[in-house]
Amino acid sequence: MEYKRFGNTLLIRLDPGDELLAELKTVCEAEHATFGTVSGLGAVNHVVLGLFDPATKQYTANTFDKNFEIVSIAGNVTRMDGQLYLHLHMAVADAEARVVGGHLNEAAVSATAELVVNLLDGETDRAFSDAIGLNLLKF
């Protein structure tokens, strides 16, 4: 993994075998990121995507172990209880152009991935909502 900062923007290149969330966390912590947006693309060969069921307040995790192109990564960087909190969703396409997506739990880079983190002024927190069952933005 390598990255470079351009003003309030971080450009990150991930390499084969890198775990996307772990590397993103490393960069965000090194740069003292407290609030920002994340986008990206690339290729993975292992991904775990979640789907939240509001009725049960539980996530279902779906694991996929094959080659995918990352169609989209979208999410944000915030804080919860003083710690870095990453919230990302990912959509990936297979060789037949079938797309799956959801809440990103894990992703192993197969070739490369390119992430852009736009750091924003300010800071926001998160708090768990018993009513919804999720860690919601808290202003």
PALUMDO-999100 format. One record per residue: residue in one letter; x, y, z of N, C-alpha, C, O in turn; residue number from 1. Coordinates in nm, 3 decimals, always signed. Layout:
BEGIN
@aa a npx X npy Y npz Z capx X capy Y capz Z cpx X cpy Y cpz Z opx X opy Y opz Z i NUM
...
//
This chain:
BEGIN
@aa m npx +0.084 npy -0.118 npz +0.000 capx +0.000 capy +0.000 capz +0.000 cpx +0.089 cpy +0.124 cpz +0.000 opx +0.190 opy +0.130 opz +0.069 i 1
@aa e npx +0.048 npy +0.219 npz -0.079 capx +0.111 capy +0.350 capz -0.077 cpx +0.002 cpy +0.455 cpz -0.082 opx -0.106 opy +0.431 opz -0.135 i 2
@aa y npx +0.033 npy +0.572 npz -0.027 capx -0.064 capy +0.681 capz -0.036 cpx +0.007 cpy +0.814 cpz -0.039 opx +0.124 opy +0.826 opz -0.001 i 3
@aa k npx -0.066 npy +0.914 npz -0.083 capx -0.014 capy +1.050 capz -0.084 cpx -0.127 cpy +1.145 cpz -0.050 opx -0.242 opy +1.124 opz -0.088 i 4
@aa r npx -0.092 npy +1.250 npz +0.022 capx -0.190 capy +1.352 capz +0.058 cpx -0.175 cpy +1.471 cpz -0.036 opx -0.064 opy +1.518 opz -0.061 i 5
@aa f npx -0.288 npy +1.519 npz -0.088 capx -0.295 capy +1.638 capz -0.171 cpx -0.394 cpy +1.733 cpz -0.104 opx -0.515 opy +1.720 opz -0.126 i 6
@aa g npx -0.347 npy +1.826 npz -0.024 capx -0.436 capy +1.915 capz +0.049 cpx -0.523 cpy +1.834 cpz +0.145 opx -0.471 opy +1.768 opz +0.234 i 7
@aa n npx -0.654 npy +1.840 npz +0.126 capx -0.748 capy +1.764 capz +0.209 cpx -0.792 cpy +1.634 cpz +0.144 opx -0.896 opy +1.578 opz +0.181 i 8
@aa t npx -0.715 npy +1.585 npz +0.047 capx -0.750 capy +1.461 capz -0.023 cpx -0.637 cpy +1.359 cpz -0.006 opx -0.520 opy +1.391 opz -0.023 i 9
@aa l npx -0.676 npy +1.236 npz +0.027 capx -0.581 capy +1.125 capz +0.035 cpx -0.605 cpy +1.034 cpz -0.084 opx -0.718 opy +0.992 opz -0.108 i 10
@aa l npx -0.501 npy +1.002 npz -0.159 capx -0.509 capy +0.907 capz -0.269 cpx -0.431 cpy +0.783 cpz -0.226 opx -0.312 opy +0.792 opz -0.195 i 11
@aa i npx -0.499 npy +0.668 npz -0.223 capx -0.441 capy +0.545 capz -0.170 cpx -0.438 cpy +0.439 cpz -0.279 opx -0.539 opy +0.416 opz -0.346 i 12
@aa r npx -0.323 npy +0.374 npz -0.297 capx -0.313 capy +0.260 capz -0.387 cpx -0.289 cpy +0.134 cpz -0.305 opx -0.193 opy +0.126 opz -0.228 i 13
@aa l npx -0.377 npy +0.037 npz -0.322 capx -0.362 capy -0.091 capz -0.253 cpx -0.304 cpy -0.194 cpz -0.349 opx -0.323 opy -0.184 opz -0.470 i 14
@aa d npx -0.234 npy -0.292 npz -0.293 capx -0.164 capy -0.393 capz -0.372 cpx -0.222 cpy -0.532 cpz -0.346 opx -0.299 opy -0.551 opz -0.252 i 15
@aa p npx -0.186 npy -0.630 npz -0.432 capx -0.238 capy -0.765 capz -0.414 cpx -0.216 cpy -0.817 cpz -0.272 opx -0.107 opy -0.805 opz -0.216 i 16
@aa g npx -0.321 npy -0.874 npz -0.214 capx -0.316 capy -0.929 capz -0.080 cpx -0.353 cpy -0.831 cpz +0.029 opx -0.379 opy -0.873 opz +0.142 i 17
@aa d npx -0.356 npy -0.702 npz -0.001 capx -0.395 capy -0.603 capz +0.100 cpx -0.541 cpy -0.621 cpz +0.139 opx -0.626 opy -0.649 opz +0.055 i 18
@aa e npx -0.569 npy -0.605 npz +0.267 capx -0.708 capy -0.605 capz +0.315 cpx -0.753 cpy -0.460 cpz +0.314 opx -0.697 opy -0.376 opz +0.385 i 19
@aa l npx -0.853 npy -0.431 npz +0.234 capx -0.894 capy -0.294 capz +0.205 cpx -0.927 cpy -0.213 cpz +0.330 opx -0.874 opy -0.104 opz +0.347 i 20
@aa l npx -1.011 npy -0.265 npz +0.416 capx -1.051 capy -0.189 capz +0.535 cpx -0.934 cpy -0.166 cpz +0.630 opx -0.921 opy -0.058 opz +0.688 i 21
@aa a npx -0.849 npy -0.266 npz +0.647 capx -0.735 capy -0.253 capz +0.737 cpx -0.639 cpy -0.145 cpz +0.687 opx -0.590 opy -0.064 opz +0.766 i 22
@aa e npx -0.612 npy -0.144 npz +0.557 capx -0.520 capy -0.045 capz +0.501 cpx -0.581 cpy +0.095 cpz +0.506 opx -0.511 opy +0.193 opz +0.535 i 23
@aa l npx -0.710 npy +0.106 npz +0.478 capx -0.778 capy +0.235 capz +0.487 cpx -0.772 cpy +0.288 cpz +0.630 opx -0.747 opy +0.407 opz +0.651 i 24
@aa k npx -0.794 npy +0.201 npz +0.725 capx -0.787 capy +0.241 capz +0.866 cpx -0.647 cpy +0.291 cpz +0.901 opx -0.632 opy +0.392 opz +0.970 i 25
@aa t npx -0.544 npy +0.220 npz +0.855 capx -0.406 capy +0.259 capz +0.882 cpx -0.379 cpy +0.400 cpz +0.831 opx -0.320 opy +0.482 opz +0.902 i 26
@aa v npx -0.421 npy +0.428 npz +0.708 capx -0.398 capy +0.561 capz +0.650 cpx -0.476 cpy +0.667 cpz +0.725 opx -0.422 opy +0.773 opz +0.759 i 27
@aa c npx -0.604 npy +0.641 npz +0.752 capx -0.687 capy +0.740 capz +0.821 cpx -0.633 cpy +0.771 cpz +0.961 opx -0.637 opy +0.886 opz +1.004 i 28
@aa e npx -0.584 npy +0.670 npz +1.030 capx -0.526 capy +0.694 capz +1.162 cpx -0.396 cpy +0.774 cpz +1.151 opx -0.372 opy +0.865 opz +1.230 i 29
@aa a npx -0.313 npy +0.740 npz +1.053 capx -0.186 capy +0.812 capz +1.035 cpx -0.210 cpy +0.959 cpz +1.001 opx -0.131 opy +1.045 opz +1.039 i 30
@aa e npx -0.318 npy +0.987 npz +0.930 capx -0.349 capy +1.123 capz +0.888 cpx -0.446 cpy +1.194 cpz +0.983 opx -0.490 opy +1.305 opz +0.956 i 31
@aa h npx -0.478 npy +1.129 npz +1.094 capx -0.567 capy +1.186 capz +1.196 cpx -0.702 cpy +1.228 cpz +1.137 opx -0.756 opy +1.333 opz +1.171 i 32
@aa a npx -0.756 npy +1.145 npz +1.049 capx -0.885 capy +1.173 capz +0.985 cpx -0.997 cpy +1.160 cpz +1.088 opx -1.004 opy +1.063 opz +1.162 i 33
@aa t npx -1.083 npy +1.260 npz +1.091 capx -1.197 capy +1.257 capz +1.182 cpx -1.330 cpy +1.260 cpz +1.108 opx -1.432 opy +1.219 opz +1.163 i 34
@aa f npx -1.330 npy +1.310 npz +0.984 capx -1.454 capy +1.324 capz +0.909 cpx -1.420 cpy +1.332 cpz +0.761 opx -1.335 opy +1.412 opz +0.722 i 35
@aa g npx -1.485 npy +1.250 npz +0.679 capx -1.458 capy +1.255 capz +0.536 cpx -1.542 cpy +1.156 cpz +0.459 opx -1.619 opy +1.078 opz +0.515 i 36
@aa t npx -1.526 npy +1.162 npz +0.328 capx -1.596 capy +1.069 capz +0.239 cpx -1.493 cpy +0.981 cpz +0.170 opx -1.377 opy +1.019 opz +0.153 i 37
@aa v npx -1.538 npy +0.860 npz +0.132 capx -1.450 capy +0.762 capz +0.068 cpx -1.516 cpy +0.715 cpz -0.061 opx -1.636 opy +0.688 opz -0.064 i 38
@aa s npx -1.436 npy +0.705 npz -0.166 capx -1.481 capy +0.643 capz -0.290 cpx -1.366 cpy +0.559 cpz -0.344 opx -1.252 opy +0.576 opz -0.304 i 39
@aa g npx -1.398 npy +0.466 npz -0.435 capx -1.291 capy +0.384 capz -0.487 cpx -1.334 cpy +0.285 cpz -0.593 opx -1.451 opy +0.271 opz -0.626 i 40
@aa l npx -1.231 npy +0.217 npz -0.645 capx -1.250 capy +0.114 capz -0.747 cpx -1.131 cpy +0.019 cpz -0.739 opx -1.038 opy +0.042 opz -0.661 i 41
@aa g npx -1.134 npy -0.087 npz -0.820 capx -1.024 capy -0.181 capz -0.819 cpx -1.070 cpy -0.323 cpz -0.844 opx -1.169 opy -0.346 opz -0.914 i 42
@aa a npx -0.997 npy -0.418 npz -0.786 capx -1.027 capy -0.560 capz -0.806 cpx -1.001 cpy -0.636 cpz -0.676 opx -0.903 opy -0.610 opz -0.606 i 43
@aa v npx -1.090 npy -0.730 npz -0.646 capx -1.078 capy -0.813 capz -0.526 cpx -1.104 cpy -0.959 cpz -0.562 opx -1.166 opy -0.988 opz -0.665 i 44
@aa n npx -1.056 npy -1.050 npz -0.477 capx -1.086 capy -1.192 capz -0.497 cpx -1.148 cpy -1.256 cpz -0.373 opx -1.171 opy -1.377 opz -0.369 i 45
@aa h npx -1.174 npy -1.175 npz -0.274 capx -1.247 capy -1.218 capz -0.154 cpx -1.318 cpy -1.096 cpz -0.100 opx -1.258 opy -0.990 opz -0.083 i 46
@aa v npx -1.448 npy -1.111 npz -0.075 capx -1.524 capy -0.999 capz -0.021 cpx -1.635 cpy -1.053 cpz +0.067 opx -1.699 opy -1.154 opz +0.035 i 47
@aa v npx -1.658 npy -0.985 npz +0.179 capx -1.770 capy -1.017 capz +0.268 cpx -1.858 cpy -0.892 cpz +0.273 opx -1.814 opy -0.785 opz +0.315 i 48
@aa l npx -1.982 npy -0.909 npz +0.229 capx -2.078 capy -0.799 capz +0.221 cpx -2.197 cpy -0.829 cpz +0.310 opx -2.245 opy -0.942 opz +0.314 i 49
@aa g npx -2.243 npy -0.729 npz +0.381 capx -2.354 capy -0.748 capz +0.474 cpx -2.481 cpy -0.681 cpz +0.427 opx -2.480 opy -0.586 opz +0.350 i 50
@aa l npx -2.591 npy -0.735 npz +0.476 capx -2.724 capy -0.678 capz +0.453 cpx -2.793 cpy -0.668 cpz +0.588 opx -2.803 opy -0.767 opz +0.660 i 51
@aa f npx -2.839 npy -0.549 npz +0.622 capx -2.906 capy -0.525 capz +0.751 cpx -3.055 cpy -0.550 cpz +0.737 opx -3.119 opy -0.499 opz +0.645 i 52
@aa d npx -3.110 npy -0.628 npz +0.830 capx -3.254 capy -0.655 capz +0.835 cpx -3.313 cpy -0.571 cpz +0.948 opx -3.290 opy -0.601 opz +1.065 i 53
@aa p npx -3.389 npy -0.466 npz +0.916 capx -3.445 capy -0.380 capz +1.021 cpx -3.541 cpy -0.452 cpz +1.115 opx -3.555 opy -0.413 opz +1.231 i 54
@aa a npx -3.606 npy -0.557 npz +1.067 capx -3.701 capy -0.630 capz +1.152 cpx -3.630 cpy -0.703 cpz +1.265 opx -3.677 opy -0.703 opz +1.379 i 55
@aa t npx -3.516 npy -0.765 npz +1.234 capx -3.442 capy -0.842 capz +1.335 cpx -3.326 cpy -0.762 cpz +1.395 opx -3.268 opy -0.802 opz +1.496 i 56
@aa k npx -3.293 npy -0.650 npz +1.332 capx -3.179 capy -0.567 capz +1.373 cpx -3.048 cpy -0.645 cpz +1.366 opx -2.959 opy -0.627 opz +1.450 i 57
@aa q npx -3.038 npy -0.731 npz +1.266 capx -2.919 capy -0.815 capz +1.248 cpx -2.867 cpy -0.802 cpz +1.106 opx -2.942 opy -0.777 opz +1.012 i 58
@aa y npx -2.735 npy -0.819 npz +1.092 capx -2.673 capy -0.825 capz +0.960 cpx -2.661 cpy -0.970 cpz +0.916 opx -2.634 opy -1.059 opz +0.997 i 59
@aa t npx -2.682 npy -0.994 npz +0.788 capx -2.651 capy -1.121 capz +0.725 cpx -2.524 cpy -1.097 cpz +0.644 opx -2.518 opy -1.004 opz +0.564 i 60
@aa a npx -2.424 npy -1.181 npz +0.664 capx -2.298 capy -1.167 capz +0.590 cpx -2.294 cpy -1.266 cpz +0.475 opx -2.325 opy -1.384 opz +0.492 i 61
@aa n npx -2.257 npy -1.217 npz +0.358 capx -2.241 capy -1.301 capz +0.240 cpx -2.095 cpy -1.296 cpz +0.198 opx -2.040 opy -1.189 opz +0.174 i 62
@aa t npx -2.033 npy -1.414 npz +0.189 capx -1.891 capy -1.424 capz +0.153 cpx -1.879 cpy -1.471 cpz +0.009 opx -1.945 opy -1.566 opz -0.033 i 63
@aa f npx -1.794 npy -1.403 npz -0.067 capx -1.770 capy -1.438 capz -0.207 cpx -1.620 cpy -1.451 cpz -0.227 opx -1.543 opy -1.360 opz -0.197 i 64
@aa d npx -1.578 npy -1.567 npz -0.280 capx -1.437 capy -1.594 capz -0.305 cpx -1.416 cpy -1.623 cpz -0.453 opx -1.409 opy -1.739 opz -0.494 i 65
@aa k npx -1.407 npy -1.518 npz -0.532 capx -1.375 capy -1.527 capz -0.673 cpx -1.334 cpy -1.388 cpz -0.720 opx -1.342 opy -1.292 opz -0.644 i 66
@aa n npx -1.292 npy -1.378 npz -0.844 capx -1.246 capy -1.250 capz -0.896 cpx -1.362 cpy -1.157 cpz -0.925 opx -1.460 opy -1.194 opz -0.989 i 67
@aa f npx -1.348 npy -1.034 npz -0.877 capx -1.448 capy -0.929 capz -0.899 cpx -1.378 cpy -0.799 cpz -0.936 opx -1.266 opy -0.773 opz -0.891 i 68
@aa e npx -1.444 npy -0.719 npz -1.017 capx -1.409 capy -0.579 capz -1.035 cpx -1.493 cpy -0.498 cpz -0.938 opx -1.613 opy -0.522 opz -0.925 i 69
@aa i npx -1.431 npy -0.404 npz -0.871 capx -1.507 capy -0.315 capz -0.783 cpx -1.576 cpy -0.211 cpz -0.871 opx -1.510 opy -0.130 opz -0.936 i 70
@aa v npx -1.707 npy -0.215 npz -0.871 capx -1.786 capy -0.119 capz -0.947 cpx -1.794 cpy +0.013 cpz -0.872 opx -1.789 opy +0.121 opz -0.932 i 71
@aa s npx -1.804 npy +0.003 npz -0.740 capx -1.817 capy +0.124 capz -0.659 cpx -1.783 cpy +0.096 cpz -0.514 opx -1.818 opy -0.009 opz -0.459 i 72
@aa i npx -1.716 npy +0.190 npz -0.453 capx -1.701 capy +0.196 capz -0.308 cpx -1.748 cpy +0.335 cpz -0.268 opx -1.702 opy +0.435 opz -0.322 i 73
@aa a npx -1.839 npy +0.340 npz -0.174 capx -1.887 capy +0.468 capz -0.123 cpx -1.901 cpy +0.458 cpz +0.027 opx -1.947 opy +0.356 opz +0.079 i 74
@aa g npx -1.863 npy +0.562 npz +0.096 capx -1.878 capy +0.558 capz +0.241 cpx -1.823 cpy +0.682 cpz +0.307 opx -1.798 opy +0.784 opz +0.243 i 75
@aa n npx -1.804 npy +0.669 npz +0.439 capx -1.756 capy +0.784 capz +0.514 cpx -1.663 cpy +0.743 cpz +0.627 opx -1.656 opy +0.627 opz +0.668 i 76
@aa v npx -1.592 npy +0.843 npz +0.674 capx -1.502 capy +0.832 capz +0.789 cpx -1.561 cpy +0.920 cpz +0.897 opx -1.584 opy +1.039 opz +0.876 i 77
@aa t npx -1.587 npy +0.862 npz +1.014 capx -1.637 capy +0.940 capz +1.127 cpx -1.567 cpy +0.887 cpz +1.252 opx -1.465 opy +0.819 opz +1.244 i 78
@aa r npx -1.621 npy +0.919 npz +1.366 capx -1.570 capy +0.872 capz +1.495 cpx -1.685 cpy +0.812 cpz +1.574 opx -1.801 opy +0.847 opz +1.555 i 79
@aa m npx -1.650 npy +0.720 npz +1.663 capx -1.745 capy +0.667 capz +1.760 cpx -1.667 cpy +0.640 cpz +1.887 opx -1.569 opy +0.566 opz +1.887 i 80
@aa d npx -1.711 npy +0.699 npz +1.995 capx -1.643 capy +0.685 capz +2.125 cpx -1.495 cpy +0.720 cpz +2.114 opx -1.410 opy +0.656 opz +2.177 i 81
@aa g npx -1.465 npy +0.822 npz +2.035 capx -1.327 capy +0.868 capz +2.021 cpx -1.241 cpy +0.787 cpz +1.927 opx -1.124 opy +0.820 opz +1.907 i 82
@aa q npx -1.296 npy +0.681 npz +1.868 capx -1.220 capy +0.594 capz +1.779 cpx -1.264 cpy +0.613 cpz +1.634 opx -1.379 opy +0.651 opz +1.607 i 83
@aa l npx -1.173 npy +0.587 npz +1.541 capx -1.204 capy +0.591 capz +1.399 cpx -1.317 cpy +0.494 cpz +1.367 opx -1.319 opy +0.382 opz +1.418 i 84
@aa y npx -1.411 npy +0.538 npz +1.284 capx -1.524 capy +0.453 capz +1.245 cpx -1.540 cpy +0.464 cpz +1.094 opx -1.569 opy +0.572 opz +1.042 i 85
@aa l npx -1.520 npy +0.354 npz +1.023 capx -1.536 capy +0.348 capz +0.878 cpx -1.669 cpy +0.284 cpz +0.845 opx -1.702 opy +0.177 opz +0.898 i 86
@aa h npx -1.746 npy +0.348 npz +0.757 capx -1.873 capy +0.292 capz +0.712 cpx -1.873 cpy +0.295 cpz +0.560 opx -1.888 opy +0.401 opz +0.499 i 87
@aa l npx -1.854 npy +0.177 npz +0.500 capx -1.842 capy +0.166 capz +0.355 cpx -1.940 cpy +0.066 cpz +0.298 opx -1.972 opy -0.035 opz +0.362 i 88
@aa h npx -1.986 npy +0.094 npz +0.178 capx -2.063 capy -0.001 capz +0.099 cpx -1.984 cpy -0.025 cpz -0.029 opx -1.914 opy +0.063 opz -0.078 i 89
@aa m npx -1.998 npy -0.147 npz -0.083 capx -1.924 capy -0.184 capz -0.203 cpx -2.016 cpy -0.261 cpz -0.297 opx -2.097 opy -0.343 opz -0.253 i 90
@aa a npx -2.001 npy -0.234 npz -0.426 capx -2.065 capy -0.314 capz -0.530 cpx -1.954 cpy -0.372 cpz -0.617 opx -1.861 opy -0.301 opz -0.655 i 91
@aa v npx -1.964 npy -0.503 npz -0.647 capx -1.863 capy -0.571 capz -0.727 cpx -1.931 cpy -0.649 cpz -0.839 opx -2.044 opy -0.695 opz -0.824 i 92
@aa a npx -1.861 npy -0.663 npz -0.952 capx -1.914 capy -0.736 capz -1.067 cpx -1.822 cpy -0.853 cpz -1.099 opx -1.699 opy -0.842 opz -1.092 i 93
@aa d npx -1.884 npy -0.969 npz -1.134 capx -1.805 capy -1.087 capz -1.169 cpx -1.783 cpy -1.092 cpz -1.321 opx -1.819 opy -0.999 opz -1.392 i 94
@aa a npx -1.725 npy -1.202 npz -1.369 capx -1.690 capy -1.215 capz -1.510 cpx -1.812 cpy -1.216 cpz -1.602 opx -1.801 opy -1.187 opz -1.721 i 95
@aa e npx -1.929 npy -1.248 npz -1.548 capx -2.052 capy -1.247 capz -1.626 cpx -2.128 cpy -1.115 cpz -1.609 opx -2.243 opy -1.104 opz -1.651 i 96
@aa a npx -2.064 npy -1.016 npz -1.550 capx -2.120 capy -0.883 capz -1.526 cpx -2.236 cpy -0.885 cpz -1.427 opx -2.320 opy -0.794 opz -1.428 i 97
@aa r npx -2.242 npy -0.987 npz -1.342 capx -2.341 capy -0.989 capz -1.234 cpx -2.286 cpy -0.907 cpz -1.119 opx -2.169 opy -0.918 opz -1.083 i 98
@aa v npx -2.371 npy -0.824 npz -1.062 capx -2.328 capy -0.733 capz -0.957 cpx -2.391 cpy -0.773 cpz -0.824 opx -2.511 opy -0.802 opz -0.817 i 99
@aa v npx -2.309 npy -0.774 npz -0.719 capx -2.357 capy -0.791 capz -0.582 cpx -2.300 cpy -0.676 cpz -0.501 opx -2.197 opy -0.619 opz -0.536 i 100
@aa g npx -2.369 npy -0.643 npz -0.394 capx -2.320 capy -0.532 capz -0.313 cpx -2.377 cpy -0.536 cpz -0.173 opx -2.464 opy -0.617 opz -0.142 i 101
@aa g npx -2.327 npy -0.447 npz -0.090 capx -2.376 capy -0.436 capz +0.045 cpx -2.276 cpy -0.365 cpz +0.135 opx -2.181 opy -0.304 opz +0.088 i 102
@aa h npx -2.301 npy -0.376 npz +0.265 capx -2.213 capy -0.317 capz +0.367 cpx -2.080 cpy -0.393 cpz +0.365 opx -2.079 opy -0.515 opz +0.375 i 103
@aa l npx -1.970 npy -0.321 npz +0.353 capx -1.839 capy -0.385 capz +0.340 cpx -1.785 cpy -0.429 cpz +0.475 opx -1.763 opy -0.347 opz +0.564 i 104
@aa n npx -1.763 npy -0.560 npz +0.488 capx -1.704 capy -0.618 capz +0.609 cpx -1.557 cpy -0.656 cpz +0.588 opx -1.475 opy -0.637 opz +0.677 i 105
@aa e npx -1.525 npy -0.709 npz +0.471 capx -1.388 capy -0.751 capz +0.437 cpx -1.372 cpy -0.744 cpz +0.286 opx -1.469 opy -0.762 opz +0.212 i 106
@aa a npx -1.249 npy -0.718 npz +0.241 capx -1.219 capy -0.725 capz +0.098 cpx -1.069 cpy -0.744 cpz +0.081 opx -0.990 opy -0.664 opz +0.131 i 107
@aa a npx -1.031 npy -0.849 npz +0.009 capx -0.890 capy -0.875 capz -0.021 cpx -0.862 cpy -0.833 cpz -0.165 opx -0.927 opy -0.880 opz -0.258 i 108
@aa v npx -0.765 npy -0.746 npz -0.182 capx -0.730 capy -0.694 capz -0.313 cpx -0.660 cpy -0.803 cpz -0.394 opx -0.570 opy -0.871 opz -0.344 i 109
@aa s npx -0.702 npy -0.820 npz -0.521 capx -0.641 capy -0.920 capz -0.608 cpx -0.538 cpy -0.861 cpz -0.703 opx -0.437 opy -0.925 opz -0.732 i 110
@aa a npx -0.560 npy -0.740 npz -0.750 capx -0.467 capy -0.675 capz -0.842 cpx -0.425 cpy -0.539 cpz -0.786 opx -0.309 opy -0.518 opz -0.751 i 111
@aa t npx -0.521 npy -0.449 npz -0.777 capx -0.499 capy -0.319 capz -0.716 cpx -0.633 cpy -0.261 cpz -0.676 opx -0.738 opy -0.307 opz -0.722 i 112
@aa a npx -0.630 npy -0.163 npz -0.592 capx -0.749 capy -0.083 capz -0.560 cpx -0.702 cpy +0.059 cpz -0.540 opx -0.593 opy +0.084 opz -0.489 i 113
@aa e npx -0.787 npy +0.153 npz -0.580 capx -0.757 capy +0.294 capz -0.567 cpx -0.867 cpy +0.360 cpz -0.487 opx -0.984 opy +0.356 opz -0.525 i 114
@aa l npx -0.830 npy +0.421 npz -0.377 capx -0.926 capy +0.486 capz -0.289 cpx -0.896 cpy +0.635 cpz -0.281 opx -0.780 opy +0.676 opz -0.282 i 115
@aa v npx -1.002 npy +0.714 npz -0.275 capx -0.990 capy +0.857 capz -0.255 cpx -1.066 cpy +0.892 cpz -0.129 opx -1.185 opy +0.862 opz -0.116 i 116
@aa v npx -0.998 npy +0.956 npz -0.035 capx -1.061 capy +1.002 capz +0.088 cpx -1.058 cpy +1.154 cpz +0.086 opx -0.951 opy +1.216 opz +0.084 i 117
@aa n npx -1.176 npy +1.214 npz +0.085 capx -1.187 capy +1.360 capz +0.092 cpx -1.211 cpy +1.398 cpz +0.237 opx -1.318 opy +1.371 opz +0.293 i 118
@aa l npx -1.113 npy +1.460 npz +0.298 capx -1.122 capy +1.500 capz +0.438 cpx -1.203 cpy +1.629 cpz +0.447 opx -1.179 opy +1.724 opz +0.373 i 119
@aa l npx -1.299 npy +1.631 npz +0.538 capx -1.388 capy +1.745 capz +0.555 cpx -1.359 cpy +1.815 cpz +0.687 opx -1.315 opy +1.752 opz +0.783 i 120
@aa d npx -1.384 npy +1.943 npz +0.689 capx -1.368 capy +2.019 capz +0.813 cpx -1.474 cpy +1.975 cpz +0.912 opx -1.588 opy +1.946 opz +0.874 i 121
@aa g npx -1.438 npy +1.970 npz +1.037 capx -1.533 capy +1.935 capz +1.141 cpx -1.516 cpy +1.792 cpz +1.187 opx -1.423 opy +1.722 opz +1.148 i 122
@aa e npx -1.608 npy +1.753 npz +1.271 capx -1.605 capy +1.618 capz +1.327 cpx -1.747 cpy +1.582 cpz +1.368 opx -1.823 opy +1.667 opz +1.415 i 123
@aa t npx -1.782 npy +1.458 npz +1.350 capx -1.910 capy +1.409 capz +1.398 cpx -1.887 cpy +1.277 cpz +1.468 opx -1.783 opy +1.213 opz +1.449 i 124
@aa d npx -1.981 npy +1.236 npz +1.547 capx -1.969 capy +1.114 capz +1.625 cpx -2.080 cpy +1.019 cpz +1.581 opx -2.162 opy +1.051 opz +1.495 i 125
@aa r npx -2.080 npy +0.902 npz +1.641 capx -2.186 capy +0.804 capz +1.620 cpx -2.232 cpy +0.754 cpz +1.756 opx -2.157 opy +0.753 opz +1.853 i 126
@aa a npx -2.358 npy +0.712 npz +1.759 capx -2.415 capy +0.654 capz +1.881 cpx -2.508 cpy +0.541 cpz +1.839 opx -2.578 opy +0.551 opz +1.738 i 127
@aa f npx -2.509 npy +0.436 npz +1.919 capx -2.596 capy +0.322 capz +1.889 cpx -2.741 cpy +0.360 cpz +1.917 opx -2.773 opy +0.417 opz +2.021 i 128
@aa s npx -2.828 npy +0.326 npz +1.822 capx -2.971 capy +0.348 capz +1.837 cpx -3.038 cpy +0.215 cpz +1.869 opx -3.038 opy +0.124 opz +1.786 i 129
@aa d npx -3.094 npy +0.203 npz +1.990 capx -3.167 capy +0.082 capz +2.026 cpx -3.288 cpy +0.063 cpz +1.936 opx -3.322 opy -0.050 opz +1.901 i 130
@aa a npx -3.353 npy +0.172 npz +1.898 capx -3.474 capy +0.164 capz +1.816 cpx -3.446 cpy +0.106 cpz +1.678 opx -3.526 opy +0.030 opz +1.624 i 131
@aa i npx -3.332 npy +0.143 npz +1.620 capx -3.300 capy +0.099 capz +1.485 cpx -3.203 cpy -0.018 cpz +1.484 opx -3.211 opy -0.105 opz +1.398 i 132
@aa g npx -3.111 npy -0.021 npz +1.580 capx -3.014 capy -0.129 capz +1.586 cpx -2.885 cpy -0.100 cpz +1.512 opx -2.810 opy -0.191 opz +1.479 i 133
@aa l npx -2.860 npy +0.028 npz +1.484 capx -2.741 capy +0.068 capz +1.411 cpx -2.669 cpy +0.182 cpz +1.482 opx -2.727 opy +0.251 opz +1.566 i 134
@aa n npx -2.542 npy +0.200 npz +1.447 capx -2.464 capy +0.315 capz +1.495 cpx -2.493 cpy +0.433 cpz +1.404 opx -2.444 opy +0.439 opz +1.291 i 135
@aa l npx -2.573 npy +0.528 npz +1.453 capx -2.618 capy +0.641 capz +1.371 cpx -2.530 cpy +0.763 cpz +1.393 opx -2.467 opy +0.779 opz +1.498 i 136
@aa l npx -2.526 npy +0.849 npz +1.291 capx -2.456 capy +0.975 capz +1.305 cpx -2.517 cpy +1.055 cpz +1.418 opx -2.639 opy +1.059 opz +1.435 i 137
@aa k npx -2.431 npy +1.119 npz +1.495 capx -2.475 capy +1.201 capz +1.610 cpx -2.411 cpy +1.338 cpz +1.594 opx -2.288 opy +1.351 opz +1.586 i 138
@aa f npx -2.495 npy +1.440 npz +1.592 capx -2.445 capy +1.577 capz +1.570 cpx -2.449 cpy +1.656 cpz +1.698 opx -2.411 opy +1.773 opz +1.699 i 139
//
